[in-house]
Structure formats: structure tokens, C-alpha cells
Amino acid sequence: MSKQDWRQSASGAVVPILIVALWQASAMLGWVNPQVLPSPLAVVHKWIEYLLPLTAYDPSAQSWLGWALSGELLGDTFSSMYRVIVGFAIGAGLALPLGLLMGSSQRMYAWFNPLMQVLRPIPPIAYIPLAILWFGLGNAPAVFLIALGAFFPVLVNTIAGVRQVDGIYIRAARNLGVSQRTMFVRVMLPAAVPYILSGVRIGIGTAFIVVIVSEMIAVNNGLGFRILEAREYFWSDKIIAGMISIGLLGLIIDVGMNKLNNHLLRWHRGLEN
């Protein structure tokens, strides 16, 4: 990590630190009801409880590692991430080939675009009653909703990437007499990669939003379910601890995707040796 990256990270931490300090000061001075908005220290304490195992370590029952990873937070995070990965893989796996076809073929675009434009504005949350009716409760409806949330960002960006390839590249390839298949594989697809990766990044973010909503309705574990459970018992500190966990997990995913995009697009920025 370079000095510039450290400076940027330090600059980005200033505002959150000020907000937390103001929040803690307000709680200590009694300006806010702790039942409504607990102090940051209370939230951290609850977050640690949420992270740690619920039972004492028993060597005869399980290994130390299994016990250390048995906390609610880790289990809920694993459940949420499993649904995100499976749902996103299905949604993006369907959107990518369809987007490539619609972007490269005017006939395919004319066939499918009206249907896509009708379905695209419908939020995945609106499908919740149908998802439960079709799939019941459990992972299946949650994965279905996540796939819907990831599908359209990847589809739209893939279509845009293929259709907005610079005409100079296409004319140059035609002058060289390349086949239609070579044109698509060697010219159009590489030029569309930045758009596709942007769609993937947006799709993962949307999938993560949808999984939280779906877990509040269709499943009995996960970060979204735990927040809803805490609301039922007025555990505001656990609600905020769950929200912070979601935010940190989303930040890690976005940073990882950004680094992956930068690595894969080095050629696009002229950084390859």
C-alpha cells in the first residue's frame, strides 16, 4: 500500500471518526434515549457478543476452531454470502450471454428489448409474494430475488458495452476481412469488458441489498433476519451492530471488486508492460 493510498484512507476516516465522537458525546450527555439510539460503546459491546460463540468451549464436543467460528455473526454472514454468491451467479450467468446476443444482434435486440424494458423497472421486492408462493420459504425464494436484482444491471451494461464499441475498431476489422465470429470475439467483446465489469460491480451491490430484504421475510438466518429479530425485541444495539456488519461486508466486497476491475483493465488503460 503506497503512501498516497494511506493518505486517502486516513482522509476517508476523518468524517466517520467525527460522527462517532459526536454520537458518543450525545449519548454520554443524555441527549438521546439509549433505547432508541445506544452509544457507540454499547454497539461495539453488542457486536462483540454477536461475534463470539454463545457457549463455553468444550474440547469433547468440538474442535477449538469449530467453536471459535460458531458465533451468530459468522454464521449469519456465511448464510448471507452464500445466498449472494449463488443468486448473483445465476442472475449474471443468464444476463451475460443474453446481453451479448442483444448487443451484437439487432434482431435479438428487437425481440427481447420490449420485454426487458417492461420487467426492468419492477423492483425485486415486488416479487416477494410470488417468490414465496412459487418456492415456499428458505433459500430458494431469496436466491430467486437476488438473481433478479443482479440480472438487469449486468444485462443493461453488457448491451451498452457491445453496442457502443468504437466504430473505428469495427471498420478496421472489416477492412482486414475478419469473420463475424472473430469480429465479436476479438473486437467487440474486449471493447465491452469495461462496461460488463461495471455491470458486475453494480449487480453485486444490488444483490447484497436484496439479500437483506429477502432474509427479513423468507428465511430464519442471515444478517437481515437477525436485524428483524432484534427489532422484535427492541434490541437497538444489535440492530445497529447488524447494520454496521452489513456496511463493512459491503465495503470489503466493493473494494475487492474495484481492485479486480483495475487489475483486469490494466490493458484498457495502457498499463500493461
Buried (B, 14 or more C-beta within 10 A) or exposed (E): EEEEEEEEEEEEEEEEEEEBEEBBEEBEEEEEEEEEBBBBEBBBBBBEBBBEBEEEEEEEEBEEEEBEEBBBBBBBBEBBBBBBBBBBBBBBBBBBEBBBBBBBBEEBBEEBEEEBEEEEEEEBBEBBEEBBEEBEEEBBBBBBBBBBBBBBBBBBBBBBBBBEBEEEBBEEBEEEEBEEEEBBEBBBBEBBBBBBBBBBBBBBBBBBBBBBBBBBBBBEBBBBBBBBBBBEEEBBBBBBBBBBBBEEBBEEBBEEBEEEBEEEEEEBEEEEE
